[in-house]
Amino acid sequence: MVPKVYLEVNFLDRFDLVKRDDSIIAAVDYITDNKNQLAKVLSNALIYCEDISDEEYNRLNKLGSVSKPSNKREFYISQSLIGGKFKKGKNINYTDAGAIYLLDKNSDECNGIEKVHNVICRGNEHDFSVNTIPKTLGTLAIDKHLNGIEAIRHRCRNIVLIDPYIFEDVDKDGYVPKIPNVIKFLKNLYLDNSDASCYLTVITKKPKGTDESSFLNKVERIKSQVGNPNLEISVFGHKESNYFEGNRRIITEYALMDAQHVFDRDNASLSANFLLDGDNIKTNFKNVSAILDRIKKSYLDYQSNFIKRRKETYMLGSLLDNELFKD
């Protein structure tokens, strides 16, 4: 997975149109900070643009070696061209994992795109005083009722949930059943949006014998109670609880989250690294891709040797249908 931007070039005019308000004295200049963060995204991402004219494209393609850009629009396009990251003519693909959409559309149109596709979309009326990219979250204390979970709220279409014990509910010794909290968590990622086709992959410990029916019941409960008929769920289980990842992790198109006992304890903790936030965008995506690649490699290995190794694994659905595994 790599950072990607689907761009309609007139969006870039917002960088010059929206100015900081010097009459407001504040500890943080949110407009400048948010513009700078989006500039970092544009500098690190592949940019797909279908609406740039041949005349503008050819002119800006020569700009770097001839003269300096006269505005932000020329600057971002010419810099991407120099780096070979500007791709002309590709149609907008709203299912492309890791992509955001910066479009020449009004706020209502962008809200409609977000609702239908569960993606980050900003348009020609975008208010730079509002975060364009969700902000990375340090360690957050979470109780067994998931109070405070709203801090990680963001739209996404695809999720990978890594937790060896996610289906092992224990209602004693201070623990609580996990599935209701899993459902609440997923709703904070907008998976209850019935307009969007979403995909959840669970990486967990293989059920033992008769536990398999309980496994299936819990998967069906998640699917029905999240409230999205377009939600698909796949499960990949291994007999060793820590085979895939030592940590409990949750991956979306836009975030890598560490979730320690977040679904069943009062002393849980959660952190979220939003991939397009900060100065290490390429590294963020590289780290997530490494996790996804390890899981995919293991899955393909067991899939091709299923008869020989079926006692070690459990498979429900196909995780390869999850867009996060398709890059």
C-alpha positions in Angstrom: 0.0 0.0 0.0 1.3 3.4 -0.9 -0.1 7.0 -0.3 -2.2 8.2 -3.2 -4.2 11.3 -4.1 -6.9 11.5 -6.7 -6.7 15.1 -7.7 -8.8 17.6 -9.8 -6.4 20.4 -10.4 -8.6 23.3 -9.5 -8.6 22.1 -5.9 -5.0 23.4 -5.6 -6.2 26.9 -6.1 -7.5 26.7 -2.5 -3.9 26.9 -1.2 -3.7 30.5 -2.6 -7.3 31.5 -1.9 -7.4 30.6 1.8 -5.3 32.8 3.9 -4.5 32.9 7.6 -6.5 35.4 9.6 -3.9 37.6 11.3 -6.5 39.3 13.4 -6.9 36.1 15.4 -4.2 35.5 18.0 -3.9 31.8 18.7 -1.3 29.4 20.1 -1.7 27.4 16.9 -2.3 28.6 13.4 -4.6 25.8 12.3 -5.0 27.0 8.7 -1.2 27.1 8.1 -0.7 23.7 9.9 -3.4 22.0 8.0 -2.2 23.4 4.7 1.4 22.3 5.5 0.2 18.8 6.3 -1.7 18.5 3.1 1.4 19.8 1.2 3.4 16.9 2.8 0.8 14.5 1.5 1.1 15.9 -2.0 4.9 15.7 -1.8 4.9 12.1 -0.8 2.0 10.6 -2.6 1.3 9.3 -6.1 -1.0 11.8 -7.7 -3.6 10.7 -10.2 -5.2 13.4 -12.2 -7.6 13.0 -15.2 -8.8 16.6 -15.7 -5.5 18.5 -16.4 -5.3 19.9 -19.9 -2.6 18.8 -22.3 -1.5 22.5 -22.5 -1.1 22.9 -18.7 0.5 19.5 -18.3 3.1 20.1 -21.0 3.9 23.6 -19.7 4.4 22.5 -16.1 6.4 19.5 -17.2 9.0 21.9 -18.5 8.7 24.3 -15.6 11.3 22.8 -13.2 14.2 23.4 -15.6 13.0 26.7 -17.0 11.5 29.0 -14.3 10.0 29.1 -10.9 6.3 28.3 -10.3 4.2 31.4 -9.8 1.6 29.8 -7.4 0.9 26.8 -5.3 -0.9 25.0 -8.1 2.1 25.2 -10.4 4.4 24.3 -7.6 2.7 21.0 -6.5 2.1 19.8 -10.0 5.6 20.6 -11.2 7.2 19.0 -8.1 5.2 15.8 -8.6 6.2 15.8 -12.3 9.9 16.1 -11.4 9.6 13.2 -9.0 7.7 11.1 -11.5 4.7 10.8 -9.1 2.2 12.7 -11.2 0.1 10.3 -13.3 -2.1 11.9 -16.0 -5.4 10.5 -17.2 -6.3 7.9 -14.7 -10.0 7.8 -13.8 -11.0 8.3 -10.2 -11.2 5.0 -8.3 -13.1 5.3 -5.0 -12.0 1.8 -3.9 -8.3 2.4 -4.0 -6.9 1.6 -0.6 -4.9 4.4 1.0 -6.2 7.1 -1.3 -7.7 10.5 -0.5 -9.7 12.6 -2.9 -9.0 16.3 -3.5 -11.6 17.4 -6.0 -13.1 20.4 -7.7 -16.5 19.8 -6.1 -18.5 21.7 -3.5 -19.0 20.6 0.0 -22.4 18.8 -0.6 -20.8 16.8 -3.4 -17.8 15.8 -1.3 -20.1 14.9 1.6 -22.0 12.6 -0.8 -18.8 11.0 -2.0 -17.7 10.4 1.6 -21.1 8.9 2.5 -21.2 6.5 -0.4 -17.6 5.4 -0.4 -16.4 5.9 3.2 -13.3 7.8 2.0 -11.6 11.2 2.8 -12.8 13.7 0.3 -12.1 17.5 0.2 -13.4 20.0 -2.3 -13.2 23.6 -3.6 -14.9 24.9 -0.5 -12.7 23.1 2.0 -12.1 25.0 5.3 -8.4 24.7 6.1 -9.1 25.6 9.8 -10.5 22.0 10.0 -8.2 19.0 9.9 -7.8 17.7 6.4 -6.0 14.6 7.7 -6.9 12.9 11.0 -4.3 13.6 13.7 -2.1 10.9 15.2 -3.2 9.9 18.7 -0.9 9.0 21.5 -1.8 6.4 24.1 -5.4 6.8 25.2 -6.8 5.0 28.3 -10.0 3.1 27.4 -12.4 1.5 29.9 -14.6 -1.5 29.3 -17.4 0.7 28.0 -15.1 2.1 25.3 -15.5 5.7 26.6 -13.2 8.0 24.6 -13.2 5.8 21.5 -14.5 8.7 19.5 -10.9 10.0 19.3 -10.1 7.5 16.5 -13.3 8.1 14.6 -12.6 8.3 10.8 -14.1 6.9 7.6 -12.7 3.8 6.0 -13.8 0.9 3.8 -11.4 -1.9 4.8 -10.2 -3.0 8.2 -7.8 -5.7 9.3 -8.3 -6.6 13.0 -5.5 -8.6 14.5 -6.4 -10.1 17.9 -5.7 -13.8 18.8 -8.5 -13.9 21.4 -11.2 -11.7 19.8 -13.8 -14.4 19.8 -13.0 -15.8 23.3 -15.5 -14.0 25.5 -15.0 -14.3 29.2 -17.6 -12.9 31.5 -15.8 -13.1 34.8 -12.7 -11.7 36.7 -13.3 -8.2 35.5 -13.6 -9.1 31.8 -16.6 -8.4 29.7 -18.0 -10.0 26.5 -16.0 -8.6 23.6 -18.3 -8.7 20.6 -20.6 -5.8 21.7 -17.5 -3.6 22.0 -16.1 -4.8 18.7 -19.4 -3.7 17.1 -19.2 -0.3 18.9 -15.6 0.1 17.7 -16.5 -0.7 14.1 -19.4 1.8 14.1 -16.8 4.5 15.1 -15.1 3.6 11.8 -18.4 4.2 9.9 -18.8 0.5 9.1 -22.5 1.0 9.9 -22.8 3.2 6.8 -25.2 1.1 4.8 -24.4 3.1 1.6 -20.8 1.8 1.6 -19.4 -1.6 0.7 -17.0 -2.4 3.5 -14.7 -5.3 4.4 -13.5 -6.6 7.7 -10.7 -9.2 8.0 -10.1 -10.8 11.4 -6.7 -12.4 12.1 -7.0 -14.5 15.2 -6.4 -17.8 16.9 -7.9 -21.0 15.4 -11.0 -22.2 17.2 -10.8 -25.6 18.9 -13.1 -28.3 17.8 -16.7 -27.5 18.8 -15.8 -23.8 19.2 -16.1 -23.4 15.5 -19.9 -23.0 15.6 -19.6 -20.3 18.3 -17.0 -18.6 16.0 -19.4 -18.5 13.1 -22.2 -17.2 15.4 -20.1 -14.3 16.5 -19.1 -13.4 13.0 -22.8 -13.4 12.0 -23.6 -11.3 15.1 -21.0 -8.7 14.1 -22.3 -8.6 10.5 -25.9 -8.2 11.5 -25.5 -5.8 14.5 -23.1 -3.4 12.8 -26.1 -2.6 10.6 -24.5 -2.6 7.1 -25.8 -5.3 4.7 -22.8 -4.5 2.5 -20.3 -5.6 5.1 -18.3 -8.7 4.2 -16.2 -10.5 6.8 -13.3 -12.9 6.4 -11.4 -14.8 9.1 -7.9 -16.3 9.1 -7.0 -18.2 12.2 -3.8 -20.0 13.3 -3.3 -22.5 16.1 -0.5 -20.4 17.6 -1.9 -17.2 19.2 1.0 -15.0 18.3 1.8 -16.4 14.8 1.0 -13.2 12.8 1.7 -10.3 15.2 2.6 -10.1 18.9 0.4 -7.0 19.3 -3.3 -6.5 18.9 -3.5 -4.2 16.0 -6.2 -2.6 13.8 -5.3 -1.4 10.3 -7.5 0.8 8.1 -6.8 2.6 4.8 -5.7 5.6 6.9 -4.5 4.3 10.3 -2.4 1.7 12.2 -3.8 1.3 15.7 -2.3 -0.6 18.7 -5.2 -1.8 20.8 -4.2 -3.5 24.1 -7.1 -5.4 25.6 -9.3 -2.6 24.3 -12.5 -4.7 23.9 -12.7 -6.3 27.3 -10.9 -4.5 30.2 -11.0 -1.4 32.2 -7.2 -0.8 32.0 -7.0 -0.9 28.2 -5.0 1.4 26.0 -5.3 2.5 22.4 -3.0 4.5 20.1 -3.5 5.5 16.5 -0.9 6.4 13.9 -2.7 8.1 11.1 -0.6 7.3 8.0 -0.9 10.6 6.2 -0.2 12.7 9.3 3.3 14.0 10.4 6.6 13.9 8.6 7.0 10.1 8.0 4.3 9.4 5.5 6.3 7.0 3.4 7.6 5.1 6.4 4.1 4.8 7.8 2.8 3.2 4.7 5.9 1.0 4.5 5.4 -0.3 8.0 1.8 -1.1 7.4 2.6 -2.8 4.1 5.1 -5.0 5.8 2.4 -6.3 8.2 -0.1 -6.8 5.4 2.5 -8.6 3.3 3.4 -11.0 6.1 -0.2 -11.9 6.6 -0.9 -12.3 2.9 2.2 -14.5 2.4 1.1 -16.8 5.2 -2.5 -16.9 3.9 -1.3 -17.9 0.4 1.0 -20.5 1.8 -1.7 -22.2 3.8 -4.2 -21.8 1.0 -1.9 -23.7 -1.4 -1.1 -26.4 1.2 -4.5 -26.5 2.8 -4.9 -30.3 2.8 -1.5 -30.8 4.5 -1.8 -27.9 7.0 -5.6 -27.6 7.6 -5.2 -28.6 11.2 -3.1 -25.5 11.8 -5.5 -23.0 10.3 -9.0 -21.8 10.0 -10.3 -19.9 7.0 -13.7 -18.2 6.5 -14.2 -16.2 3.3 -11.2 -14.8 1.5 -9.0 -12.0 2.9 -7.9 -11.3 -0.6 -11.2 -9.6 -1.2 -10.1 -6.9 1.3 -8.6 -4.0 -0.7 -5.8 -3.6 1.8 -4.3 -6.8 0.5 -4.5 -6.0 -3.2 -1.6 -3.5 -3.6 
